[in-house]
Amino acid sequence: MIDQALRCFVAQLPAGAAPLADLLFFWNKTAVHREGGMMGKERTMPKPGTEPARRKHRVFPWIFLAVQIGFLIWVIAGAQANDCNGDQACEAGTTIGVGLIIALWVAADIILGLTYMVFRLFKR
């Protein structure tokens, strides 16, 4: 219904008003119409002369990736740093140490995941 009214209005515009027609069609596409009413978060056109909003940089995925690489390097270094020469007690200690590093890694991932979810929840 709104599209039909918009098309009738645009058809009556003079030939030099093409930018206005484009603006009206853009507004109609970005406004959110659901079940006969506007939703609470509607998009509006940027004011003339202002720069469009910049996309926010996503820092968390890079931090998460850096933590994963750090733990992976730590596990590999911990597994390779034994001078056991076949001593079973030494090898058991290395295994326990690597296991503790992996447990710390899992705990850090859980904490980072919960922190990310909390920040996303409060961001809305």
C-alpha contacts under 8 A as a table, 3 or more apart, distances in Angstrom:
res1	aa1	res2	aa2	distance
1	M	4	Q	5.24
1	M	5	A	6.42
2	I	5	A	5.18
2	I	6	L	6.05
3	D	6	L	5.03
3	D	7	R	6.09
3	D	28	N	7.85
4	Q	7	R	5.11
4	Q	8	C	6.25
5	A	8	C	5.16
5	A	9	F	6.21
6	L	9	F	5.10
6	L	10	V	6.11
6	L	24	L	7.67
6	L	25	F	7.77
7	R	10	V	5.12
7	R	11	A	6.08
8	C	11	A	5.16
8	C	12	Q	6.64
9	F	12	Q	5.40
9	F	13	L	6.75
10	V	13	L	5.21
10	V	21	A	5.90
13	L	17	A	6.25
14	P	17	A	5.69
15	A	18	A	6.69
16	G	19	P	7.92
17	A	20	L	5.36
17	A	21	A	6.51
18	A	21	A	5.03
18	A	22	D	6.23
19	P	22	D	5.04
19	P	23	L	6.12
20	L	23	L	4.97
20	L	24	L	6.18
21	A	24	L	5.12
21	A	25	F	6.24
22	D	25	F	5.20
22	D	26	F	6.06
23	L	26	F	5.07
23	L	27	W	6.17
24	L	27	W	5.15
24	L	28	N	6.20
25	F	28	N	5.07
25	F	29	K	6.26
26	F	29	K	5.20
26	F	30	T	6.27
27	W	30	T	5.25
27	W	31	A	5.98
27	W	44	T	7.28
27	W	45	M	6.81
28	N	31	A	5.48
29	K	32	V	7.64
30	T	42	E	7.78
30	T	43	R	5.95
30	T	44	T	7.53
31	A	38	M	7.69
31	A	42	E	5.64
31	A	43	R	5.62
31	A	44	T	7.24
32	V	38	M	6.02
32	V	39	M	6.20
32	V	42	E	5.88
32	V	43	R	7.45
33	H	36	G	6.55
33	H	37	G	5.77
33	H	38	M	5.05
33	H	39	M	6.70
34	R	37	G	5.67
34	R	38	M	6.39
34	R	39	M	6.89
38	M	42	E	7.20
39	M	42	E	6.24
46	P	50	T	6.94
46	P	51	E	7.97
46	P	52	P	6.70
47	K	50	T	5.84
58	R	61	P	6.62
58	R	62	W	7.68
59	V	62	W	5.54
59	V	63	I	6.40
60	F	63	I	5.03
60	F	64	F	6.01
60	F	116	Y	7.84
61	P	64	F	5.01
61	P	65	L	6.05
62	W	65	L	5.02
62	W	66	A	6.11
63	I	66	A	5.05
63	I	67	V	6.24
64	F	67	V	5.17
64	F	68	Q	6.30
64	F	112	L	7.55
65	L	68	Q	5.06
65	L	69	I	6.23
66	A	69	I	5.16
66	A	70	G	6.06
67	V	70	G	5.03
67	V	71	F	6.19
68	Q	71	F	5.27
68	Q	72	L	6.11
68	Q	105	W	7.99
69	I	72	L	5.03
69	I	73	I	6.15
70	G	73	I	5.26
70	G	74	W	6.18
71	F	74	W	4.89
71	F	75	V	6.11
71	F	101	I	7.69
71	F	102	I	7.92
71	F	105	W	6.36
72	L	75	V	5.18
72	L	76	I	6.24
73	I	76	I	5.18
73	I	77	A	6.00
74	W	77	A	5.13
74	W	78	G	5.91
74	W	101	I	7.66
75	V	78	G	5.05
75	V	79	A	6.12
75	V	98	V	5.99
75	V	101	I	6.54
75	V	102	I	7.24
76	I	79	A	5.22
76	I	80	Q	6.22
77	A	80	Q	5.19
77	A	81	A	5.92
78	G	81	A	5.34
78	G	82	N	7.63
78	G	94	T	7.29
78	G	97	G	7.36
78	G	98	V	6.13
79	A	82	N	6.88
79	A	94	T	6.51
79	A	95	T	7.50
79	A	98	V	6.38
82	N	90	C	7.59
82	N	91	E	7.51
82	N	94	T	6.77
84	C	87	D	5.18
84	C	88	Q	7.73
84	C	90	C	5.41
84	C	91	E	6.33
86	G	91	E	7.56
87	D	90	C	5.42
87	D	91	E	6.38
88	Q	91	E	5.07
88	Q	92	A	6.07
89	A	92	A	5.05
89	A	93	G	6.21
90	C	93	G	5.06
90	C	94	T	6.29
91	E	94	T	5.01
91	E	95	T	6.20
92	A	95	T	5.04
92	A	96	I	6.17
93	G	96	I	5.04
93	G	97	G	6.07
94	T	97	G	5.02
94	T	98	V	6.15
95	T	98	V	5.21
95	T	99	G	6.05
96	I	99	G	4.96
96	I	100	L	6.19
97	G	100	L	5.13
97	G	101	I	6.33
98	V	101	I	5.01
98	V	102	I	6.24
99	G	102	I	5.09
99	G	103	A	6.16
100	L	103	A	4.96
100	L	104	L	6.14
101	I	104	L	5.08
101	I	105	W	6.10
102	I	105	W	4.82
102	I	106	V	6.23
103	A	106	V	5.17
103	A	107	A	6.24
104	L	107	A	5.03
104	L	108	A	6.09
105	W	108	A	5.14
105	W	109	D	6.22
106	V	109	D	5.09
106	V	110	I	6.24
107	A	110	I	5.15
107	A	111	I	6.24
108	A	111	I	5.11
108	A	112	L	6.06
109	D	112	L	5.06
109	D	113	G	5.97
110	I	113	G	5.07
110	I	114	L	6.14
111	I	114	L	5.22
111	I	115	T	6.08
112	L	115	T	5.08
112	L	116	Y	6.11
113	G	116	Y	5.11
113	G	117	M	6.24
114	L	117	M	5.09
114	L	118	V	6.16
115	T	118	V	5.16
115	T	119	F	6.22
116	Y	119	F	5.25
116	Y	120	R	6.15
117	M	120	R	5.12
117	M	121	L	6.08
118	V	121	L	5.06
118	V	122	F	6.30
119	F	122	F	5.24
119	F	123	K	5.96
120	R	123	K	5.00
120	R	124	R	6.67
121	L	124	R	5.81
